[in-house]
Amino acid sequence: MRVVVPYAVDQPKTRLSAVLSPAERIAFSEAMCRDVLDAIRQVGETPELLATAPVEFGDDAGPTGDTSDPHATPVTVDDRPLTTAVNGVFEETLTATADDPRTATANETAHESATDRREGADAVAVVMADLALATPESLERLFGAESEVVAVPGRGGGTNALVVRHPDFRVDYHGASIRDHRRIAREVGAEYAEVDSMRLATDVDEPADLAELLLHGEGRATDWLRDAGFEVDVTDGRVGVTRS
Amino acid sequence: MRVVVPYAVDQPKTRLSAVLSPAERIAFSEAMCRDVLDAIRQVGETPELLATAPVEFGDDAGPTGDTSDPHATPVTVDDRPLTTAVNGVFEETLTATADDPRTATANETAHESATDRREGADAVAVVMADLALATPESLERLFGAESEVVAVPGRGGGTNALVVRHPDFRVDYHGASIRDHRRIAREVGAEYAEVDSMRLATDVDEPADLAELLLHGEGRATDWLRDAGFEVDVTDGRVGVTRS
């Protein structure tokens, strides 16, 4: 399985600008991305970055980036919009299988055909870089699901992670993308399933999401937030964050 | 397993008052609660309501309540605060086991003791009535988890569902309760686990939560919202709801 982590190098996390400076948003984004890469490696997969600009992440690199790490994460630079760049990866990886010469017999049913394609094809996983609550357990549920298209809905209608084994499936990340991905899977005739995970549903975009990290996180990004003075705040029964 | 669904009869869902009238909030709460009861029944458990005032829910009752249904959900009325009422259920149900005469041998380890208690004791599940995205699959993961205390974190630090098999565990629903429940489990020496489910993490409290129902729901509450004119609205990349 090819596991791709899209990563926006410039001006990440603008919706956190009320609580974090531009430099802090870059450092925090990097900490989240490293947590995601770590969790992917812990289930035995090898992540690669699909970045909007050159970036170097080592396996055990510190916050400033230790570029001498021989296990540094491979990076593909693609400055096109996210949807285009991810679809480029699908085309590059999954098309070879679609082009395989294949002789359908009269007895081949739609089900058999789907099973053949699934078992014969490479798979591409796309895991967003801001899933700082991702754990090996939650990723195993995603990577272990067997449908031709497996999606993880994010809060607010997004699609936080995908595993794609069907050569004709394409993403469209605009708007409430989970609805579009259900439709696209149906249109190309792909078996479709969703993984029900709060951890993978939590993409960290807004100040309220920081509370989720402080409540449930254990990685670099949570440490970074605590070091920056953030803590959970409960006022009038609502849970948010304060910064000291 | 005893499966208890706490239900606030009067003035439910005040945080939805910007988008729903008082009468609508009552009807919508009832639809959500019925969805939860249905999902619990679909996994073979028998739910009971722990209500703040008398209420009658039939198995297949319509929106106005068909009280002639012989399979109507049992109701216990307890007008005390939620925490007190739920702890009352634990005391009533799990204490008997703790009082069982039990002869610990010199070889009995802490682990064996915990296992004995788990297998011998009744279990109490507490499932909130506003988990309108609950499915049989998500509830099976909760009911099938084997720890002495199994918790489902809700968005914002709440505790949306619990299975309790330890006689000394008590709830405290105030504030970021999932942190308190982790602490209480540790203090009473209970094995503790969490279930990672976006569906069960989504308690429907605020207008933004309605979008989750419209995107992922299939039950009475989602139908109710659609009938009331709500639909998903995507503006500037943010997903919310509008009402026609």
Interface residues (C-beta under 8 A of the other chain):
Chain A: T135 E137 S138 P153 R155 G156 G157 G158 H174 G175 A176 I178 R179 D196 S197 M198 R199 L200 A201 A208 A211 E212 L215 H216 V232 V234 G237 R238 V239
Chain B: T135 E137 S138 P153 R155 G156 G157 G158 H174 G175 A176 I178 R179 D196 S197 M198 R199 L200 A201 A208 A211 E212 L215 H216 V232 V234 G237 R238 V239
